[in-house]
Amino acid sequence: MELRMYKYRTYPSRKQNARLINSLKTCKQIYNELLALSIDSYKFGNVTINKFDYNNFLKGKFMDVHSQVVQNVSDRVHKAFANFFRRVKDNSCKKKGFPRFKSRVNSITFPQSGFKFISNKHIKVSKIGNLLIILHRVPKGKIKTLTIKQNKSGQWFAIFSCEVDIPQINHPSTEKVGIDVGLESFATLSNGEFVSNPIYLVKSEKRIKVLQRRLSRKVKGSANRRKARFRLAKQHIKVANQRSDFLHKLSHRIAKSFAFIAIEDLKVANMVRNHHLAKSISDASWSFFFNCLSYKAVMCGGKVEKVNPRNTSKTCSKCGSVMEINLSQREFLCYKCGFACHRDLNASVNILMVGTDCSEPNACGDSTSTTEQSVASGIVEAGTIFNNS
């Protein structure tokens, strides 16, 4: 059994929109009151409050919001303190992150009840009404929770958390692949395929700059500034949707085609500290791609193996020699064996070789699998083509 999320677009009426916004404001008020109560109780009475005390404190209050939503807010405060104390005990965690007061709440959650489908186009939500929902696919499994969320452009979404029984699946293919991600090409596969980088943010940057300048000229607090902020937010959301669509489709195709996928265990949060490449790395969204690839591979019956990226671009995939190579140098040339190919293609083969378990000998008694040998021969041909071009 596992939890799977289903997200749908909802279109509340004007009255329903006002009720939803009022619910978000009430949840923000509840959260801040409970946080202040916990701080004052410990500060003046040295008393720690748990979520059951929160629920007793909230009993009979905030009747304009469903009781399950109120209890979920108290659970959020409890988890915020629990995570804080966990980080305090963890010496490796530098930022402890004490819970802070919220200026805005973006979602409300119904953990158990308070909602039900009345048709394939409407869902009845307590204290809100019958919301119009675009049910583009039927949620599978047992529905556990409903979260109604608003993004920064004012769009509303209904997100269902469903408990699904996943059967054991055998992948139809036995192929293996190593993937090297980059900025010149988004991904380079060990079979010689190059996936171009769509750079959606760069393509929309001109439009975003225009909208940002228009927003900066508007008077703060005015209706025109609010409209300009929504237009800018919609443009950013469009870029995010384009990137998400590209990554979902690419990860699905790779997960369907290969039973074993080797990827780099990159620390992307540390890489974006490079201010020269931070925007390009964020636009590529490698972490999101790896997450999509991981769960899609499991759904298809495959496996994803993360490997240490150290020296994967500097090591010759043919003889194993380590060569010093600058980031600007796109062709890998081994001075010992004379092997040459694109550096990303060489890195993807090294990632596959490291990720594949080479301890079990094959039928011929060699320590290297036949898949790796075919890939290595293929990369020599690709390197020859690269040099000739």
For each residue, the residues with C-beta under 8 A, 3 or more apart:
1: 163 164 165 166
2: 163 164 166
3: 144 161 162 163 164
4: 140 141 161 162 164
5: 159 160 161 162
6: 137 139 140 159 160 162
7: 157 158 159 160
8: 133 134 135 136 157 158 159 160
9: 133 134 155 156 157 158
10: 123 131 132 133 134 148 156 157 158
11: 131 132 133 134 156
12: 16 17 19 20 128 129 131 132 156
13: 16 17 129 132
14: 17 18
15: 18 19 129
16: 12 13 19 20 128 129 131
17: 12 13 14 20 21 156
18: 14 15 21 22
19: 12 15 16 22 23 127 128 129
20: 12 16 17 23 24 108 128 148 150 156
21: 17 18 24 25 150
22: 18 19 25 26 64
23: 19 20 26 27 64 65 69 108 127 128
24: 20 21 27 28 104 105 106 107 108 150
25: 21 22 28 29 105
26: 22 23 29 30 62 64 65
27: 23 24 30 31 65 69 73 105 108
28: 24 25 31 32 102 103 104 105
29: 25 26 32 33 62
30: 26 27 33 34 58 62 70 73 74
31: 27 28 34 35 73 76 77 101 102 105
32: 28 29 35 36 101 102
33: 29 30 36 37
34: 30 31 37 38 54 57 58 73 74 77
35: 31 32 38 39 77 80 99 101
36: 32 33 39 40 101
37: 33 34 40 41 49 54 57
38: 34 35 41 42 48 49 77 81
39: 35 36 42 43
40: 36 37 43 44
41: 37 38 44 45 47 48 49
42: 38 39 45 46 47 48 49
43: 39 40
44: 40 41
45: 41 42
46: 42
47: 41 42
48: 38 41 42
49: 37 38 41 42 53 54
50: 53 54 78
51: 54 55 74 75 77 78
52: 55 56
53: 49 50 56 57
54: 34 37 49 50 51 57 58 74 77 78
55: 51 52 58 59 71 74
56: 52 53 59
57: 34 37 53 54
58: 30 34 54 55 61 62 70 71 74
59: 55 56
60: 63
61: 58 70
62: 26 29 30 58 65 70
63: 60
64: 22 23 26 127
65: 23 26 27 62 69 70 108 127
66: 69 70 110 114 126 127
67: 70 71
68: 71 72 110 111 112 113 114
69: 23 27 65 66 72 73 108 109 110 114
70: 30 58 61 62 65 66 67 73 74
71: 55 58 67 68 74 75 111
72: 68 69 75 76 108 109 110 111
73: 27 30 31 34 69 70 76 77
74: 30 34 51 54 55 58 70 71 77 78
75: 51 71 72 78 79 111
76: 31 72 73 79 80
77: 31 34 35 38 51 54 73 74 80 81 99
78: 50 51 54 74 75 81 82
79: 75 76 82 83
80: 35 76 77 83 84 99
81: 38 77 78 84 85 99
82: 78 79 85 86
83: 79 80 86 87 97
84: 80 81 87 88 96 97 98 99
85: 81 82 88 89
86: 82 83 89 90
87: 83 84 90 93 95 96 97
88: 84 85 96
89: 85 86
90: 86 87 93
91:
92:
93: 87 90 96
94:
95: 87
96: 84 87 88 93
97: 83 84 87
98: 84
99: 35 77 80 81 84
100:
101: 31 32 35 36
102: 28 31 32 105
103: 28
104: 24 28
105: 24 25 27 28 31 102 108
106: 24 149 150 151
107: 24 147 148 149 150
108: 20 23 24 27 65 69 72 105 147 148
109: 69 72 145 146 147 148
110: 66 68 69 72 113 114 115 125 126 145 146 147
111: 68 71 72 75 144 145
112: 68 144 145
113: 68 110 126
114: 66 68 69 110 125 126 127 146
115: 110 123 124 125 126 146
116: 123 124
117: 120 122 123 124
118: 122 123 124 130
119: 122
120: 117 135
121: 132 133 135
122: 117 118 119 130 131 132 133
123: 10 115 116 117 118 130 131 133 158
124: 115 116 117 118 129 130 131
125: 110 114 115 128 129 130 131 146 148
126: 66 110 113 114 115
127: 19 23 64 65 66 114
128: 12 16 19 20 23 125 131 148
129: 12 13 15 16 19 124 125
130: 118 122 123 124 125
131: 10 11 12 16 122 123 124 125 128 148 158
132: 10 11 12 13 121 122
133: 8 9 10 11 121 122 123 158
134: 8 9 10 11
135: 8 120 121 138
136: 8
137: 6
138: 135
139: 6 143 160 162
140: 4 6 162 164
141: 4 162 163 164 165
142: 162 163
143: 139 146 160 161 162
144: 3 111 112 161 162 163
145: 109 110 111 112 160 161
146: 109 110 114 115 125 143 158 159 160 161
147: 107 108 109 110 158 159 160 161
148: 10 20 107 108 109 125 128 131 156 157 158 159
149: 106 107 156 157 159
150: 20 21 24 106 107 154 155 156 157
151: 106 154 155 157 233 237
152: 233 236 237
153: 230 233 234 237
154: 150 151 230
155: 9 150 151 237
156: 9 10 11 12 17 20 148 149 150
157: 7 8 9 10 148 149 150 151
158: 7 8 9 10 123 131 133 146 147 148
159: 5 6 7 8 146 147 148 149
160: 5 6 7 8 139 143 145 146 147
161: 3 4 5 143 144 145 146 147
162: 3 4 5 6 139 140 141 142 143 144
163: 1 2 3 141 142 144
164: 1 2 3 4 140 141
165: 1 141
166: 1 2 169 298 299
167:
168: 301
169: 166 299 300 301
170: 301
171: 174 259 300 301 302
172: 301
173: 257 258 259
174: 171 259
175: 257 258 259 260 371
176: 258 259 260 261 262 352 356 369 371 372 375
177: 189 190 191 254 257 258 260 261 262 348 352
178: 189 190 261 262 263 348 349 350 351 352 353 355
179: 187 188 189 190 254 261 262 263 264 293 348 351
180: 187 188 264 312 313 344 345 347 348 351
181: 186 187 188 263 264 266 284 286 289
182: 185 186 187 188 197 344
183: 186 197 277 280 281 284
184: 197 330 344
185: 182 188 194 195 196 197 344
186: 181 182 183 195 196 197 198 250 284
187: 179 180 181 182 194 195 250 289
188: 179 180 181 182 185 193 194 195 342 344 345 347 348
189: 177 178 179 192 193 194 195 254 348
190: 177 178 179 345 348 349 351 352 375 379
191: 177 375 378
192: 189 345 378 379 382
193: 188 189
194: 185 187 188 189 342 344 345
195: 185 186 187 188 189 250
196: 185 186
197: 182 183 184 185 186 284
198: 186 203 242 243 246
199: 202 203 280 283
200: 203 204 239 242 243 246 283
201: 204 205 239 243 279 282 283
202: 199 205 280 283
203: 198 199 200
204: 200 201 207 208 235 238 239
205: 201 202 208 209
206: 209 210
207: 204 210 211 235
208: 204 205 211 212 232 235 236 239
209: 205 206 212 213
210: 206 207 213 214
211: 207 208 214 215 228 231 232 235
212: 208 209 215 216 232
213: 209 210 216 217
214: 210 211 217 218 228 231
215: 211 212 218 225 228 229 232
216: 212 213
217: 213 214
218: 214 215 222 224 225 228
219: 222 224 225
220: 225
221: 225
222: 218 219 225 226
223: 226 227
224: 218 219 227 228
225: 215 218 219 220 221 222 228 229
226: 222 223 229 230
227: 223 224 230 231
228: 211 214 215 218 224 225 231 232
229: 215 225 226 232 233
230: 153 154 226 227 233 234
231: 211 214 227 228 234 235
232: 208 211 212 215 228 229 235 236
233: 151 152 153 229 230 236 237
234: 153 230 231 237 238
235: 204 207 208 211 231 232 238 239
236: 152 208 232 233 239 240
237: 151 152 153 155 233 234 240 241
238: 204 234 235 241 242
239: 200 201 204 208 235 236 242 243
240: 236 237 243 244
241: 237 238 244 245
242: 198 200 238 239 245 246
243: 198 200 201 239 240 246 247 283 285 288
244: 240 241 247 248 288
245: 241 242 248 249
246: 198 200 242 243 249 250
247: 243 244 250 251 285 288 289 292
248: 244 245 251 252 292
249: 245 246 252 253
250: 186 187 195 246 247 253 254 289
251: 247 248 254 255 289 292 293 296
252: 248 249 255 256 292 296
253: 249 250 256 257
254: 177 179 189 250 251 257 258 261 293
255: 251 252 258 261 293 296 297 299 300 302
256: 252 253 300
257: 173 175 177 253 254
258: 173 175 176 177 254 255 261 302
259: 171 173 174 175 176 301 302 303
260: 175 176 177 302 303 305 355 356
261: 176 177 178 179 254 255 258 293 297 302 303 304 305
262: 176 177 178 179 304 305 306 307 351 352 354 355 356
263: 178 179 181 290 293 304 305 306 307 351 355
264: 179 180 181 306 307 309 312 351
265: 306 307 308 309
266: 181 271 286 287 290 309
267: 270 271
268: 271 272 281 286 287
269: 272
270: 267 273
271: 266 267 268 274 277 281
272: 268 269 277 278 281 282
273: 270 278
274: 271 277 278 281
275: 278
276:
277: 183 271 272 274 280 281
278: 272 273 274 275 281 282
279: 201 282 283
280: 183 199 202 277 283 284
281: 183 268 271 272 274 277 278 284 286
282: 201 272 278 279 285
283: 199 200 201 202 243 279 280
284: 181 183 186 197 280 281 289
285: 243 247 282 288 289
286: 181 266 268 281 289 290
287: 266 268 290 291
288: 243 244 247 285 291 292
289: 181 187 247 250 251 284 285 286 292 293
290: 263 266 286 287 293 294 304 306
291: 287 288 294 295
292: 247 248 251 252 288 289 295 296
293: 179 251 254 255 261 263 289 290 296 297 304
294: 290 291 297 298 304
295: 291 292 298 299
296: 251 252 255 292 293 299 300
297: 255 261 293 294 300 302 303 304
298: 166 294 295 301 302 303 304
299: 166 169 255 295 296
300: 169 171 255 256 296 297
301: 168 169 170 171 172 259 298
302: 171 255 258 259 260 261 297 298
303: 259 260 261 297 298
304: 261 262 263 290 293 294 297 298
305: 260 261 262 263 355 356
306: 262 263 264 265 290 355
307: 262 263 264 265 312 351 354 355
308: 265 354
309: 264 265 266 312 351
310:
311: 314 315 322
312: 180 264 307 309 315 347 350 351 354
313: 180 325 332 343 344 346 347 350
314: 311 322 323 324 325
315: 311 312 320 321 322 323 346 350
316: 319 320 321 322 323 332 334 336 337 339 346
317: 339 346 349 350 353 376 379
318: 334 337 339 376 379 380
319: 316 334 336 337 339
320: 315 316
321: 315 316 334 335 336 337
322: 311 314 315 316
323: 314 315 316 332 333 334 335
324: 314
325: 313 314 329 332 343
326: 329
327:
328:
329: 325 326 332 343
330: 184 342 343 344
331: 340 341 342 343 386
332: 313 316 323 325 329 339 340 341 342 343 346
333: 323 338 339 340
334: 316 318 319 321 323 337 338 339 340
335: 321 323 338
336: 316 319 321
337: 316 318 319 321 334
338: 333 334 335
339: 316 317 318 319 332 333 334 380 383
340: 331 332 333 334 383 386 387
341: 331 332 345 346 379 380 382 383 386 387
342: 188 194 330 331 332 345 346 382 383 386
343: 313 325 329 330 331 332 346 347
344: 180 182 184 185 188 194 313 330 347 348
345: 180 188 190 192 194 341 342 348 349 379 382 383 386
346: 313 315 316 317 332 341 342 343 349 350 379 383
347: 180 188 312 313 343 344 350 351
348: 177 178 179 180 188 189 190 344 345 351 352
349: 178 190 317 345 346 352 353 375 376 379
350: 178 312 313 315 317 346 347 353 354
351: 178 179 180 190 262 263 264 307 309 312 347 348 354 355
352: 176 177 178 190 262 348 349 355 356 372 375
353: 178 317 349 350 356 358 368 372
354: 262 307 308 312 350 351
355: 178 260 262 263 305 306 307 351 352
356: 176 260 262 305 352 353 369 371 372
357: 360
358: 353 367 368 369 372
359: 367
360: 357
361: 364 365 366 367
362: 365 366 368 369 370
363:
364: 361 370
365: 361 362
366: 361 362 373
367: 358 359 361
368: 353 358 362 372 373
369: 176 356 358 362 372 373
370: 362 364 373 374
371: 175 176 356 374 375
372: 176 352 353 356 358 368 369 375 376
373: 366 368 369 370 376 377
374: 370 371 377 378
375: 176 190 191 349 352 371 372 378 379
376: 317 318 349 372 373 379 380
377: 373 374 380 381
378: 191 192 374 375 381 382
379: 190 192 317 318 341 345 346 349 375 376 382 383
380: 318 339 341 376 377 383 384
381: 377 378 384 385
382: 192 341 342 345 378 379 385 386
383: 339 340 341 342 345 346 379 380 386 387
384: 380 381 387 388
385: 381 382 388 389
386: 331 340 341 342 345 382 383 389
387: 340 341 383 384
388: 384 385
389: 385 386
